[in-house]
Amino acid sequence: MTGAGVPEARAAGRGRGLAVAAAAVALALLTFFQFPGHTWLQQDTQIYAAILEHRYDPAVLANDPLAQHPHVAFTLYDEIAIALRRATGLGFREVLEAQQIAARALGIWGLWMLAESLGLALWPAFAAAAVCSLGASIAGPAVLTFEYEPSPRAFAVPLLFCAMGLAARGRWMAASVAGSAAFLYHPPTTLPFWPVFFALAARRRQWSALAPPAAAAALLLAAARIEGDGNAQFFAGLGAFEEHLQRLRAPYVWVSMWPAARIAHEILLAGIAAGAWARVRAKASREASVLLLALAAMGLASMPVSWLLLERMKWSLVPQIQPMRALLFVALAAQLLAAVAGLRARGWLPAFAWLAVAFLIPVQAVWTEPWEPRRTAVALALAGLCAAARGFRGWRAELAPIFAAFFLFPTAGGVANYPKLHTPELAQLSAWARAATPRDSVFLFADAGRGLAPGIFRAEALRAVYVDWKSGGQVNYLKDFGGEWWFRWQQTLARGFRPDDWPRYSGLGIRYVVFETPAPGVVGTPVFTNSRYLVYRVQ
């Protein structure tokens, strides 16, 4: 290249880089606001929001056991969120969702690079990444490739996709930094990645790429010691009572409790991933192939490994790290490799067959269980259109049905990734409690059962909830919390409301009792009512 051509080449490179960044951000915004979407205070953020609010202001939720027993010592998720809130003046929802969008954009970029490393040109690779951005639900361990809520895993998983893409392109230090960032947010998510990355980096003699994860591990250990949890017991055994609680509250951790169809589904997906790789391996880079196949194999192996370590050896650390979440790499490998195989196929029929796999994964969580005809028909129709449109007249026409999927899956396909739990009545109740009750008040939702409304109330009203079903998910992590949660559950919601419980409620420290339906035998006038809730003060 002549000296005169160097500036033009650099300008072209910058232009391509800007186009890639803009496309990745645009697609991340589409996944956030349209499909698969996002949620707040409907699942794990009910727990994290309470912990963050209490850490930000210890007077908030001081009487709530969920806030008193945090499980965020070995992560910088809380420190980063609190620092961003103080720096920006925004709330936790805003700073967490901003990180979620940024992480998704980086994850999409990583999938894009992986698809290029599997033999696709720039924009066909973007099409493959867009298909994967439709998400996948892994029913057994209850995990997603694109998490709806801004939890630590929602940041770590796409950052890991970014690290995989960078490693596939031979950008070892950048991949190491991205993987280390994922580690700082959620170490268990990254555990399958590091052995594969270390082996590849060592083979290429990229020894400097080992420094970032070492620094990240040291940083987390130091942060844990500062928080007083640096001496956590990693090799303790699981007692019979703890096992009982976990099997009751978190059966997804125990593979023996899974339906056989879910295990068969994972084996089927692994077979599909292997078949798709056989179709694309001729043009795939060694790094991309090793990353996808090795991580998928580790995901498949996580089921017997978890069974051995948890159900036979009773190792209490296993429910905390939940190794079977690595099954998300099986779904990712099947989806990405199938998309690449479909986009590279020469005939319409093989292209349709492979693209059908990629489009069906987001709408059918378990392939060995009954299928829903409506969403299946939409996915197959879009796969057929995408197969027919590949490279039509020099344009990337296959992008049209792919982007249509983001709108048609939740409408024509009827795919509802999450329920609508936030209601005006619950918002009114939360606003009243926050403004009109003492900060140390404790509420009991007496007829909530296993509903999720109490957790939304806790985070929005910033008032303690005596017990709720969702917070019981912490029994995996904290032995002391598990015993307290079980006692509170048995004393209240497990037995149902009885009119003669009022004196006992007072002795338990409960100040307000919330009902969704009028309870017989309750004496007195509610201190708050709307069309859905009644609140009584315990004298």
C-alpha positions as CSV (number, residue, x, y, z in Angstrom):
1,M,0.0,0.0,0.0
2,T,1.3,3.4,-0.9
3,G,1.7,6.2,1.6
4,A,-1.2,8.0,0.0
5,G,-3.4,5.1,0.6
6,V,-2.7,4.7,4.3
7,P,-5.0,7.5,5.5
8,E,-7.8,6.2,3.3
9,A,-7.4,2.7,4.7
10,R,-7.4,4.0,8.3
11,A,-10.5,6.1,7.5
12,A,-12.2,3.0,6.1
13,G,-11.2,1.0,9.2
14,R,-12.6,3.7,11.5
15,G,-15.8,3.9,9.4
16,R,-16.3,0.1,9.7
17,G,-15.6,0.3,13.5
18,L,-18.2,3.0,13.9
19,A,-20.7,1.1,11.8
20,V,-20.2,-2.1,13.9
21,A,-20.5,-0.2,17.2
22,A,-23.6,1.6,16.1
23,A,-25.2,-1.6,14.8
24,A,-24.4,-3.5,18.1
25,V,-25.8,-0.7,20.2
26,A,-29.0,-0.4,18.1
27,L,-29.5,-4.1,18.3
28,A,-29.0,-4.0,22.1
29,L,-31.6,-1.3,22.4
30,L,-34.0,-3.4,20.3
31,T,-33.5,-6.4,22.5
32,F,-34.0,-4.3,25.6
33,F,-37.1,-2.4,24.6
34,Q,-38.8,-4.9,22.3
35,F,-37.8,-8.6,22.6
36,P,-36.6,-10.5,24.5
37,G,-37.2,-7.4,26.7
38,H,-36.3,-6.4,30.2
39,T,-37.9,-6.4,33.6
40,W,-37.4,-4.8,37.0
41,L,-38.4,-6.2,40.4
42,Q,-40.0,-9.3,39.0
43,Q,-37.3,-11.9,39.7
44,D,-33.8,-11.6,41.2
45,T,-33.7,-7.8,41.3
46,Q,-36.3,-8.0,44.1
47,I,-33.4,-9.4,46.1
48,Y,-30.5,-7.3,44.8
49,A,-32.5,-4.0,45.0
50,A,-33.2,-4.6,48.7
51,I,-29.5,-5.4,49.3
52,L,-28.3,-2.3,47.4
53,E,-30.7,0.0,49.2
54,H,-29.6,-1.2,52.6
55,R,-26.0,-1.0,51.7
56,Y,-26.5,2.5,50.4
57,D,-28.3,3.6,53.5
58,P,-28.1,1.1,56.5
59,A,-31.2,2.7,58.1
60,V,-33.3,1.4,55.1
61,L,-34.8,-2.1,55.5
62,A,-32.9,-2.5,58.7
63,N,-35.5,-4.9,60.0
64,D,-35.6,-7.0,56.8
65,P,-33.7,-10.3,57.0
66,L,-33.2,-10.2,53.2
67,A,-31.2,-7.0,53.5
68,Q,-29.4,-8.1,56.6
69,H,-28.0,-11.2,55.0
70,P,-26.5,-10.1,51.7
71,H,-24.7,-12.5,49.4
72,V,-22.7,-10.1,47.3
73,A,-19.3,-10.3,49.0
74,F,-17.6,-12.0,46.1
75,T,-18.7,-9.6,43.4
76,L,-18.2,-5.9,42.6
77,Y,-21.8,-5.6,41.4
78,D,-22.9,-3.7,44.5
79,E,-19.9,-1.5,44.7
80,I,-20.2,-0.4,41.1
81,A,-23.9,0.2,41.4
82,I,-23.5,2.3,44.5
83,A,-20.6,4.3,43.0
84,L,-22.6,5.0,39.9
85,R,-25.6,6.1,42.0
86,R,-23.5,8.5,44.0
87,A,-21.7,9.8,40.9
88,T,-24.9,10.4,38.8
89,G,-27.6,11.0,41.3
90,L,-29.8,8.4,39.5
91,G,-31.6,5.6,41.2
92,F,-30.4,2.0,41.2
93,R,-32.8,1.0,38.4
94,E,-31.4,3.6,36.1
95,V,-27.7,2.8,36.7
96,L,-28.3,-1.0,36.6
97,E,-30.3,-0.8,33.3
98,A,-27.7,1.4,31.7
99,Q,-25.1,-1.3,32.5
100,Q,-27.4,-3.9,31.2
101,I,-27.8,-2.2,27.8
102,A,-24.0,-1.7,27.6
103,A,-23.3,-5.3,28.4
104,R,-25.8,-6.5,25.9
105,A,-24.2,-4.4,23.2
106,L,-20.8,-5.9,24.0
107,G,-22.3,-9.4,24.0
108,I,-23.8,-8.8,20.6
109,W,-20.4,-7.6,19.3
110,G,-18.9,-10.8,20.7
111,L,-21.4,-13.0,19.0
112,W,-20.8,-11.0,15.8
113,M,-17.0,-11.7,16.0
114,L,-17.7,-15.4,16.7
115,A,-19.9,-15.6,13.6
116,E,-17.2,-14.0,11.5
117,S,-14.7,-16.5,12.9
118,L,-17.0,-19.3,11.8
119,G,-16.6,-18.1,8.2
120,L,-19.3,-15.5,7.6
121,A,-18.6,-12.0,6.1
122,L,-19.3,-8.9,8.2
123,W,-23.0,-8.4,7.7
124,P,-24.1,-12.0,7.4
125,A,-22.2,-12.4,10.7
126,F,-24.3,-9.6,12.1
127,A,-27.4,-11.5,10.9
128,A,-26.3,-14.6,12.9
129,A,-25.6,-12.4,16.0
130,A,-29.1,-10.9,15.6
131,V,-30.7,-14.4,15.6
132,C,-28.9,-15.2,18.8
133,S,-30.0,-11.9,20.3
134,L,-33.5,-13.3,20.3
135,G,-32.4,-15.1,23.3
136,A,-32.8,-18.6,24.7
137,S,-34.4,-19.9,27.9
138,I,-32.7,-22.9,29.6
139,A,-35.5,-24.4,31.6
140,G,-33.5,-26.9,33.7
141,P,-31.2,-24.5,35.6
142,A,-33.6,-21.5,35.1
143,V,-31.1,-19.4,33.2
144,L,-31.2,-17.2,30.1
145,T,-28.7,-16.3,27.4
146,F,-30.1,-12.7,27.6
147,E,-31.3,-12.1,31.1
148,Y,-34.3,-9.8,31.5
149,E,-33.3,-8.3,34.8
150,P,-30.1,-6.3,35.5
151,S,-28.7,-8.9,37.8
152,P,-25.0,-9.7,38.1
153,R,-25.5,-12.6,35.7
154,A,-27.1,-10.3,33.2
155,F,-23.8,-8.4,32.9
156,A,-21.4,-11.3,33.2
157,V,-23.0,-13.5,30.5
158,P,-22.8,-11.0,27.6
159,L,-19.4,-9.9,28.7
160,L,-18.3,-13.5,28.4
161,F,-19.8,-13.6,24.9
162,C,-17.6,-10.6,24.2
163,A,-14.6,-12.3,25.6
164,M,-15.3,-15.4,23.5
165,G,-15.6,-13.3,20.3
166,L,-12.4,-11.4,21.0
167,A,-10.5,-14.6,21.8
168,A,-11.8,-16.1,18.5
169,R,-10.3,-13.2,16.7
170,G,-7.0,-13.6,18.5
171,R,-7.3,-10.5,20.6
172,W,-6.1,-12.2,23.7
173,M,-5.5,-9.3,26.1
174,A,-8.8,-7.7,25.2
175,A,-10.6,-11.0,25.7
176,S,-8.9,-11.5,29.0
177,V,-10.0,-8.0,30.2
178,A,-13.6,-8.7,29.1
179,G,-13.6,-12.1,30.8
180,S,-12.2,-10.5,34.0
181,A,-14.9,-7.9,33.9
182,A,-17.5,-10.7,33.8
183,F,-15.7,-12.4,36.7
184,L,-15.9,-9.2,38.8
185,Y,-19.6,-9.1,38.2
186,H,-20.4,-12.8,38.7
187,P,-17.6,-15.3,39.2
188,P,-19.6,-18.5,38.9
189,T,-20.7,-17.6,35.3
190,T,-17.1,-17.5,34.1
191,L,-15.9,-20.7,35.6
192,P,-16.3,-22.8,32.4
193,F,-14.6,-20.1,30.3
194,W,-11.3,-19.9,32.0
195,P,-9.9,-23.4,31.5
196,V,-10.7,-23.1,27.8
197,F,-9.3,-19.6,27.5
198,F,-6.1,-20.5,29.5
199,A,-5.5,-23.5,27.2
200,L,-5.9,-21.5,24.0
201,A,-3.8,-18.6,25.4
202,A,-1.0,-21.0,26.5
203,R,-1.0,-22.6,23.1
204,R,-0.5,-19.2,21.5
205,R,2.0,-18.3,24.2
206,Q,0.0,-15.3,25.3
207,W,1.2,-15.4,28.8
208,S,0.4,-11.7,29.5
209,A,-3.3,-12.4,29.0
210,L,-3.3,-14.4,32.3
211,A,-2.6,-11.2,34.3
212,P,-6.1,-9.6,34.3
213,P,-8.0,-12.6,35.8
214,A,-5.3,-12.9,38.5
215,A,-5.8,-9.3,39.3
216,A,-9.6,-9.6,39.3
217,A,-9.4,-12.6,41.7
218,A,-7.2,-10.7,44.1
219,L,-9.5,-7.7,43.9
220,L,-12.5,-9.8,44.8
221,L,-10.8,-11.5,47.7
222,A,-9.7,-8.1,49.1
223,A,-13.3,-6.7,48.7
224,A,-14.7,-9.8,50.5
225,R,-12.3,-9.3,53.4
226,I,-13.2,-5.7,53.7
227,E,-16.9,-6.7,53.8
228,G,-16.1,-9.3,56.5
229,D,-16.8,-12.3,54.3
230,G,-13.3,-13.2,53.3
231,N,-13.4,-16.4,55.5
232,A,-16.4,-18.0,53.8
233,Q,-16.5,-21.8,54.2
234,F,-16.0,-23.2,50.7
235,F,-15.7,-26.9,51.7
236,A,-18.6,-27.3,54.1
237,G,-21.0,-30.2,53.9
238,L,-24.8,-29.8,53.3
239,G,-27.0,-30.8,56.2
240,A,-30.3,-32.6,55.9
241,F,-32.3,-29.5,56.9
242,E,-30.5,-27.4,54.3
243,E,-31.1,-30.0,51.6
244,H,-34.8,-30.1,52.5
245,L,-35.1,-26.3,52.2
246,Q,-33.2,-26.2,48.9
247,R,-35.2,-29.0,47.3
248,L,-38.4,-27.2,48.4
249,R,-37.3,-23.7,47.3
250,A,-34.8,-24.3,44.6
251,P,-35.4,-27.6,42.8
252,Y,-33.7,-26.3,39.7
253,V,-30.3,-26.9,41.5
254,W,-31.0,-30.6,41.9
255,V,-30.8,-32.4,38.6
256,S,-32.5,-35.5,40.0
257,M,-35.7,-33.4,40.4
258,W,-35.7,-32.3,36.7
259,P,-38.2,-34.0,34.4
260,A,-36.4,-36.5,32.2
261,A,-37.5,-34.5,29.1
262,R,-35.3,-31.5,30.1
263,I,-32.2,-33.6,30.3
264,A,-33.1,-35.2,26.9
265,H,-33.5,-31.7,25.5
266,E,-30.0,-30.7,26.5
267,I,-28.5,-33.8,24.9
268,L,-30.6,-33.1,21.7
269,L,-29.3,-29.6,21.5
270,A,-25.7,-30.7,22.0
271,G,-26.2,-33.1,19.1
272,I,-27.6,-30.3,16.9
273,A,-24.6,-28.1,17.8
274,A,-22.2,-30.8,16.8
275,G,-24.0,-31.4,13.5
276,A,-24.0,-27.7,12.7
277,W,-20.3,-27.4,13.5
278,A,-19.6,-30.3,11.1
279,R,-21.3,-28.1,8.4
280,V,-19.2,-25.0,9.1
281,R,-15.9,-26.3,10.4
282,A,-14.1,-26.0,7.1
283,K,-14.1,-22.2,7.3
284,A,-14.2,-21.9,11.1
285,S,-11.2,-20.7,13.1
286,R,-9.7,-23.2,15.6
287,E,-10.3,-20.7,18.4
288,A,-14.0,-20.3,17.6
289,S,-14.5,-24.0,17.3
290,V,-12.8,-24.8,20.5
291,L,-14.6,-22.1,22.5
292,L,-18.0,-23.1,21.3
293,L,-17.6,-26.9,21.4
294,A,-15.6,-27.0,24.7
295,L,-18.0,-24.8,26.5
296,A,-21.0,-26.7,25.2
297,A,-19.3,-30.0,26.3
298,M,-18.7,-28.5,29.8
299,G,-22.3,-27.4,30.0
300,L,-23.5,-30.9,29.2
301,A,-21.0,-32.4,31.7
302,S,-22.3,-30.1,34.4
303,M,-25.3,-32.3,34.9
304,P,-23.5,-35.4,36.1
305,V,-20.8,-33.3,37.8
306,S,-23.5,-31.4,39.8
307,W,-25.3,-34.7,40.7
308,L,-22.0,-36.2,42.0
309,L,-20.8,-33.1,43.9
310,L,-24.2,-32.0,45.4
311,E,-26.4,-35.0,45.6
312,R,-23.8,-37.6,46.4
313,M,-21.0,-35.7,48.1
314,K,-23.3,-33.0,49.6
315,W,-20.9,-30.1,48.9
316,S,-22.6,-26.9,50.1
317,L,-20.7,-24.8,47.6
318,V,-22.5,-26.4,44.6
319,P,-25.9,-24.7,45.1
320,Q,-24.1,-21.3,45.4
321,I,-22.2,-21.6,42.1
322,Q,-24.9,-23.7,40.4
323,P,-22.6,-25.3,37.7
324,M,-25.5,-26.4,35.6
325,R,-26.1,-22.8,34.5
326,A,-23.2,-23.6,32.1
327,L,-26.0,-25.4,30.0
328,L,-26.6,-22.0,28.5
329,F,-23.5,-22.6,26.4
330,V,-25.2,-25.6,24.9
331,A,-28.1,-23.5,23.7
332,L,-25.7,-20.7,22.5
333,A,-23.6,-23.2,20.5
334,A,-26.6,-24.8,18.9
335,Q,-28.2,-21.4,18.1
336,L,-25.2,-19.7,16.7
337,L,-23.8,-22.7,14.8
338,A,-27.2,-23.4,13.3
339,A,-27.6,-19.8,12.2
340,V,-24.2,-19.8,10.6
341,A,-24.9,-23.1,8.9
342,G,-28.2,-21.8,7.6
343,L,-26.7,-18.5,6.3
344,R,-23.9,-20.4,4.6
345,A,-26.0,-23.3,3.1
346,R,-26.2,-23.4,-0.7
347,G,-29.8,-24.6,-1.1
348,W,-33.0,-23.4,0.3
349,L,-34.0,-26.6,2.1
350,P,-30.8,-27.0,4.1
351,A,-30.7,-23.3,4.8
352,F,-34.3,-23.5,6.1
353,A,-33.6,-26.5,8.2
354,W,-30.7,-24.9,10.0
355,L,-32.3,-21.5,10.4
356,A,-35.5,-23.2,11.7
357,V,-33.3,-24.5,14.6
358,A,-32.0,-21.0,15.3
359,F,-35.5,-19.4,15.2
360,L,-37.1,-22.1,17.3
361,I,-34.7,-22.0,20.2
362,P,-36.1,-18.6,21.4
363,V,-39.7,-19.8,21.4
364,Q,-39.5,-23.4,22.6
365,A,-37.5,-23.8,25.8
366,V,-37.7,-27.6,25.9
367,W,-37.9,-29.4,22.6
368,T,-38.9,-32.7,24.2
369,E,-42.0,-31.3,25.7
370,P,-45.3,-30.3,23.9
371,W,-44.9,-27.6,21.3
372,E,-47.1,-24.5,21.0
373,P,-48.4,-24.5,17.4
374,R,-48.8,-20.7,17.1
375,R,-45.3,-19.7,18.0
376,T,-43.8,-22.7,16.1
377,A,-45.6,-21.6,12.9
378,V,-44.2,-18.0,13.2
379,A,-40.7,-19.3,13.8
380,L,-40.8,-21.6,10.8
381,A,-42.3,-19.0,8.5
382,L,-39.5,-16.5,9.4
383,A,-36.9,-19.2,8.9
384,G,-38.3,-19.9,5.5
385,L,-38.3,-16.3,4.5
386,C,-34.8,-15.8,5.8
387,A,-33.5,-18.8,3.8
388,A,-35.1,-17.5,0.7
389,A,-33.8,-14.0,1.2
390,R,-30.1,-14.7,1.7
391,G,-28.1,-12.3,-0.3
392,F,-31.0,-11.3,-2.5
393,R,-29.8,-9.0,-5.3
394,G,-26.7,-8.1,-3.4
395,W,-28.6,-6.8,-0.4
396,R,-28.6,-8.4,3.1
397,A,-32.3,-9.1,2.7
398,E,-32.2,-11.9,5.3
399,L,-32.0,-9.2,7.9
400,A,-35.6,-8.3,7.3
401,P,-37.2,-11.5,8.6
402,I,-34.7,-11.7,11.4
403,F,-35.6,-8.2,12.6
404,A,-39.3,-9.0,12.0
405,A,-38.9,-11.8,14.6
406,F,-38.3,-9.2,17.3
407,F,-41.8,-7.9,16.7
408,L,-43.7,-11.0,15.5
409,F,-42.6,-13.4,18.3
410,P,-44.4,-11.4,21.1
411,T,-47.4,-10.5,18.9
412,A,-48.3,-13.1,16.2
413,G,-46.3,-15.8,18.1
414,G,-47.8,-14.9,21.4
415,V,-44.5,-15.3,23.2
416,A,-44.7,-13.7,26.7
417,N,-41.3,-13.9,28.3
418,Y,-42.5,-12.5,31.6
419,P,-45.8,-11.6,33.3
420,K,-46.9,-8.0,34.0
421,L,-46.7,-7.9,37.8
422,H,-46.5,-4.1,38.4
423,T,-50.0,-2.7,38.9
424,P,-51.3,0.8,39.8
425,E,-52.8,-0.6,43.0
426,L,-49.4,-2.0,44.2
427,A,-47.7,1.3,43.3
428,Q,-50.3,3.2,45.4
429,L,-49.7,0.9,48.3
430,S,-45.9,1.3,48.1
431,A,-46.1,5.1,47.8
432,W,-48.4,5.3,50.8
433,A,-46.2,3.0,52.9
434,R,-43.1,5.0,52.0
435,A,-44.7,8.3,52.9
436,A,-47.0,7.5,55.8
437,T,-45.3,4.7,57.8
438,P,-42.2,4.7,60.0
439,R,-39.0,3.5,58.3
440,D,-38.6,0.6,60.7
441,S,-42.1,-0.8,60.0
442,V,-42.5,-4.4,59.2
443,F,-45.2,-5.6,56.8
444,L,-46.8,-9.0,56.2
445,F,-48.7,-9.8,53.1
446,A,-50.9,-12.3,54.8
447,D,-52.6,-13.9,51.7
448,A,-49.8,-13.4,49.2
449,G,-48.8,-17.1,49.2
450,R,-46.0,-17.5,46.7
451,G,-46.8,-14.3,44.8
452,L,-44.2,-11.8,43.9
453,A,-46.0,-8.6,45.0
454,P,-44.3,-8.4,48.5
455,G,-40.8,-8.2,46.9
456,I,-41.9,-5.4,44.6
457,F,-43.4,-3.6,47.6
458,R,-40.2,-4.0,49.6
459,A,-38.0,-2.4,47.0
460,E,-40.5,0.4,46.1
461,A,-41.8,1.3,49.6
462,L,-38.4,0.6,51.2
463,R,-40.2,-1.1,54.1
464,A,-39.4,-4.4,55.5
465,V,-41.4,-7.5,54.6
466,Y,-41.6,-10.1,57.3
467,V,-41.4,-13.0,54.9
468,D,-42.1,-13.8,51.2
469,W,-41.6,-16.7,48.9
470,K,-39.1,-15.0,46.5
471,S,-36.6,-14.1,49.3
472,G,-36.5,-17.8,50.2
473,G,-34.3,-18.3,47.1
474,Q,-31.4,-17.2,49.3
475,V,-31.4,-20.5,51.1
476,N,-28.9,-21.7,48.5
477,Y,-26.4,-19.2,49.7
478,L,-26.9,-18.5,53.4
479,K,-27.4,-21.2,56.0
480,D,-28.4,-18.8,58.8
481,F,-30.9,-17.0,56.5
482,G,-32.4,-20.3,55.5
483,G,-33.3,-21.2,59.1
484,E,-34.8,-17.8,59.8
485,W,-36.7,-17.7,56.5
486,W,-38.2,-21.2,57.2
487,F,-39.3,-20.2,60.7
488,R,-41.0,-17.0,59.5
489,W,-42.7,-18.9,56.6
490,Q,-44.0,-21.6,58.9
491,Q,-45.2,-19.0,61.5
492,T,-47.3,-17.0,58.9
493,L,-47.9,-17.8,55.3
494,A,-47.5,-21.6,55.4
495,R,-50.4,-21.8,58.0
496,G,-52.6,-19.1,56.5
497,F,-54.2,-16.2,58.2
498,R,-56.3,-16.8,61.3
499,P,-58.2,-14.1,63.2
500,D,-56.6,-15.0,66.5
501,D,-53.1,-14.4,65.0
502,W,-53.1,-10.7,65.8
503,P,-51.4,-11.0,69.2
504,R,-48.8,-13.4,67.8
505,Y,-48.1,-11.0,64.8
506,S,-47.4,-8.3,67.3
507,G,-44.9,-10.5,69.1
508,L,-43.2,-11.3,65.8
509,G,-42.6,-7.6,65.3
510,I,-45.1,-7.2,62.5
511,R,-46.7,-3.8,62.5
512,Y,-48.9,-3.8,59.3
513,V,-50.8,-6.7,57.7
514,V,-51.8,-6.5,54.0
515,F,-54.7,-8.4,52.5
516,E,-55.7,-8.6,48.8
517,T,-59.2,-9.9,49.8
518,P,-61.2,-9.0,52.9
519,A,-60.3,-11.5,55.6
520,P,-63.1,-12.8,57.9
521,G,-62.7,-12.0,61.5
522,V,-60.5,-9.0,61.2
523,V,-61.6,-6.3,63.6
524,G,-60.9,-2.6,63.1
525,T,-60.7,-0.1,60.3
526,P,-58.0,-0.4,57.5
527,V,-55.4,2.3,57.6
528,F,-55.1,2.1,53.8
529,T,-57.4,0.7,51.1
530,N,-57.6,0.8,47.3
531,S,-59.4,-1.4,44.8
532,R,-57.0,-4.3,45.5
533,Y,-55.4,-4.0,48.9
534,L,-56.4,-3.4,52.5
535,V,-53.9,-2.7,55.2
536,Y,-54.5,-3.1,59.0
537,R,-52.2,-1.9,61.7
538,V,-51.3,-4.5,64.3
539,Q,-52.0,-3.0,67.8
